[in-house]
Amino acid sequence: MKGTVAAAVVLAALAVAFLAVTGHGAVTCVEVDANLLPCVEYVTGKEAKPPALCCQGVKRIRALPAGTAERRFVCECIKEAATGFDGLKNDAIRDLPAVCGSPLPFPLALDFDCNTIPRA
């Protein structure tokens, strides 16, 4: 019991520290990556359509960034995550938001300059 309580206290302290560092409600690349990970099989051409979890993630991504800086940050997170995967299909990446019925406030493209996202 003591160990469980101690572990809970440590986890709570880490959560508070994380919020203090990132800011309450701030978008993180970990959050962006976790939402898009179910899309990998689709954007690498291994699945013909994105799974439901992928589209749910795209919809959550759409809801995350409220301002210009956050949108640019999310865009950069997506581009950075893409560098970790081989065989990405540009057409599948570009079309993903539309296929999921959730257009993003910026295009998905490996060569897109995130700094060109217009002010919100």
N, C-alpha and C positions, 0 to 999 in steps of 0.2 A: 504494500500500500504506500509506504514512504517513497519508494522508487517511482511509482506512478505519479504521485503528487509532485515530486521533484521534476520529473520529465515534463509535466504539464506546465509548471512554473517556468522552466527553461524555454519551452515552446512559446509561451505567452510573451516572455521577455524578448525572444527573437522576433516575434511578430511586431511588437511595439518598436523595436529597433529598426526593423525593415520599413515600417511606415514612417518613422522619423527620417530615414535616409531618403526614401523615394517620394515622400509626400503622400498624404492621405488621398487615395483615389487616383494616383498617378499611374499611367499606363507603363507597363514594363515589357521588355522584349520577351521575357519568359512567358508572360500572359499571351502575347501575340503568337509566339511559336506554338504554345500548347493548343491554341484555337485552330491553327492551320495544319498541325501535324497529321490529322486524319485525311488531309487532301493530297498527301505525297503520292499515293498510288495513282491517283487521277492525273496529277500534273506531270508524272513520269510516263504516262501512257499505259500503265499496267491495268487500269480500270477504265471502262468505257464512259462511265458517268461518276460524278463525285458522290461518295456515300453521304447519308443523312448527317452524320456527325461532322463531316467537312462543311456542309452548307450551314449547319448550326454555328460552326466556328466562324464562317465568313460573316454571318449575321451579327455575331457578337463583336467581331472586328469593326464592322460598320458602326456599331453603337459606341465604341470606345473613344475615338478621338473627337473631342469637342472643338478645339481650336486649331489654328494653323500649325503651331509648333508641335502639338500632339499628333496631328495628321502626318506631318513630315517625319516625326519620330517613328510612328508606326510603319510608314513607308520604308524607312531605312532598316527597321527591324526585319521586315519581310525580305528585303533585298539581301541582308546579311545572312538570314536563315537559308535562303536559296543557294548560297555558295557552298553549303554543306551537302548538297545533293547532286548526283550525276544524272544525266539524261532527262533534264527538265524540258518539257515541250512548251515553247513560247505561246503557241495558240491556246493550249489548255490553260496556261497561267492567265493569259489575257482574258479569256472567255469565262473563267471561273465565277466571278461575281454575277454575271448575267445568267449563267447556267443555274446558279443557286438562287436566282431571283432577288439578289441583294447587291445592287451596284455600290461600289465604294466611292468615296469622295476624291479618289485619285486612281489612275489606271494601274493595273498590275502588269508590269513589264520589267524584265531584268535590266533593261537599259534606260529606264525612266529616271530622270533627275528629280529626286524628291524635293529639292529646293524650289522647283517651279510650281509646286502646289499653291494655288491662289489663296489669298487670305480668306479666312472663314468669316 
